[in-house]
């Protein structure tokens, strides 16, 4: 069987050498196959799409010259799809680069991927302890964070902490303090954006880190105020409490 295979390959190679068009078609197919192989090691989407387009072109030429009509039709159908996906990723990259230039995670470019929902006053988006499966942005109105008494204003992204916490649980309850329009994006789409564009991933990490830093700063202020109150109750700063005060 192995000898028959070698013989068949030799016959095919000789036939290819006798036909320049067949030889050219084989070379194009080999280049296309290399593109497919290299794409297996590429981690970002734009180079991957370019490699896919290159392999489509190579296999289309091979299908036309060999000829192999099933291969020709398959890659002729895949070529425009890869061009569309490439254009989408380039638009996304330009939006993310614009955000990067602004130095903050803007919510404007996320809007095409988000779904708008009108919420009545008192409606609860999520409760403390719920599983976090969506990222939100407030378009108009006001959202109150019940446990802390804080508020969110239009343009703010919220609900991202649960995506990165180990237990995936909401830390606070978000409730509409007035009629509001809330945009939301599901976890699957966020993950696609995160994996497809490293800049988006870094901006998400920056947003989460900024939220944690703000929480730490707020806790430090509260702790300093509590210490000041305790010192005022005990007497002069730096003096230990008297025995009478200790027994009160």
N, C-alpha and C positions, 0 to 999 in steps of 0.2 A: 504493500500500500504506500509506504514511504517513497519507494522508487517511482511509483506511478505519479505521486504528487510532484516529485522533482522533475520528472519528465514533462508533466503538464505545465509547470512553471517555466521551464526552458522553452517550451513551444510558445507560451504566451509572451515571453521576453523577446524571442526572435521575431514574432509577429509585430510586436510593438516597435522594435528597431526598424522594421521595414516600412512602417507608417509614421511619418513625422507627427501627424495629428494625434495618433494614438499615444505616441511617446509623450507629447505635450500634455495630453489629458491625464496620463498617469502621474506626471510630475505635479500637475495642479492638484490632483487628489492627494498626493503625498504631502504637499504643503498644507492643504486643508486639514489633513489628519494631524499634522504637527500643531496647527492652531488649536484643534480640539484637545490635544494632549496638554498643551501649555495652559489652556483655560482651566484645567483641573487644579492647577496650583495657584490661580489668581483669586484673591480674597475680596477685591473691590469690584463694583458692578460696571463702571465705565470701561476699564480695560477688558473685562469679560465680554461686554457687548461688542467691542471692536474685534476681538478674536472670533466671536461667533459670526460677525458679518464677514470677516475674512474667510472663514471656513465655508460659509454659505456660497460666497462667490466662487471659491475653488471647486466645490462639489457641483455647482450649477454648470461651470465650464466643462467639468469632467462628464457630467450627464449629457451635455449637448454634443461633445466630441466623441464620446465612446461608442455609441450613445447608450444612455441608461435613463429612460424617461421617468420611472418612479423616483429616482434620486433627483432628477432635474425638477420635477414638480414639487417634491418635498421641500427642497432648499429654496426654490423660488417662492414658496409660501412663507418660509421662515424668515427670509431676508427682510421684507418690509416690517415684519413684527419686531425684529431686532433693531431696525432703524427707529421705530416708534419708541421702544423702550430706552434706547440710547438718548433720544431727544428729551424724554421725560426726566432721565437722570441728570442730563446737563442742565435742564431748567431747575431741578431741585438743587443741584450744586451751586448754581448762581444765586439762588435764594439764600442758601446757607452761607455762602461767602459774603452776601450783603449783610446778613445777621452778624457775621464775624467782624465785619468792618465797623458795625455799630457798637460792638463790644458787649452785647447782651442778647439773650435769647428772645427774639421778637416772635410774637404769636401770629403776625400777619401772614407769613408764608405758609403756616400750618393750616390755614383756613380751608384751602381746597380739599384737604384730607379729613375735615371735621364735619360733623352733622349738627345742625342747630335744633335746639328744643326750647320752646316757650315754657317757662315754669311760673306757677302761681306763688303768691306770697305764702310762706310757711312750708312749701314743698321741700322735702329732704332729698338731696342728691345721693348722699351716702352717710352711713352711720359709723360711729366708732366701733371697730372690730370687724366691719365688712371686708370681704376680699376685694382688693384693688385691681380692677380689670379695665379701667378707662382713665384717660387723661382729659382734663377739662380746661376750658378757657371761658371766662365771663365776658360776654359781648356787651351786655348792658344790664343795669340793675345793681343789686348788692347781695353778696353772700356772707352770711355770718358763720363763724366757727364757734360752735356752741360751747365747747369746753373751755376755751380761752377767752371768749368774748371779743375776739378779733373780727375784722371784716375784710373782704376782698372787693376790690373795685374793678370796673371794666378794663379789659386788656390783660389781666393777670391770669397766668397759667397756674393751675393747682391740681392736686391729686397725684402728683408724680412720686411722692415719697414711698407709697405702697408698692410701686413697681420694683423698687430696689431694696426694700426691707426683707429680711429673711423669711418672715411669716406671711408677707404679702397683705397684711392687715392695715386698715385705715386707722390712723392715730386720733383723728378728730371727726366730729359730725359736721357736715356742711349743709346749711339750710338757707333757703332764700329769705332774706329779710324784707324783700319787696318783689313785685313781679320782675322776672329776669329772663334774659335770653342766654342760654348756656350752650357752648359748642363742645362737642366731645369727640374723641378719637379712640378707637378700640386698641387693646393691647397688641394684637397681631400687626396692625399697621405701624404702631410705634416701634415695634421690634424690627420690622422691615426697614423703616427709615434709619433706625439705629445701626443695623448691620450694613446697610447699603452705603451709608455716608459717614465716615469717621468723624467729620466735623460736627455733624448733628449729635453724635454720641458724646463728644467732648462737651458740647453746649448743654446737653441734658445733665451731665455730671456736674458742670459748673452751677446749673440751676439748683440741683439737689444740695450741693455743698454750700451754696449761698443761703438756702433755707436753714440748713443745720447751723451755719455760723450765726444767722440772725437769732435762732432759738437759744444758742449758747450765750450770745450777748444779752438777750432779754433775761435769761436766768441769772447771769452775773449781776445785772442791774438789780434784779429782785433780791438776790442774795446780799448785795451790798446794802440795800435799803433795810433788809431784815437785821443785818448786823448793826447798822446804825441805830435802829430802834432798840435793839437789845442793849447796846452800850448806853443809850439814853436812859433806859429803865434801870440799869445797874448803877449808874452814877457817872463819874468822870472816866474818860477813855483810858484803858490800860490798867485800871485798878481792879483787883479781884473783888467780887461781891462780899459784903459783910456777912457775918454769921447770921444776923437777924434776917437779912434779905434772903439768905439761903434757905431759911426755914419757913419763909412765908409761903 
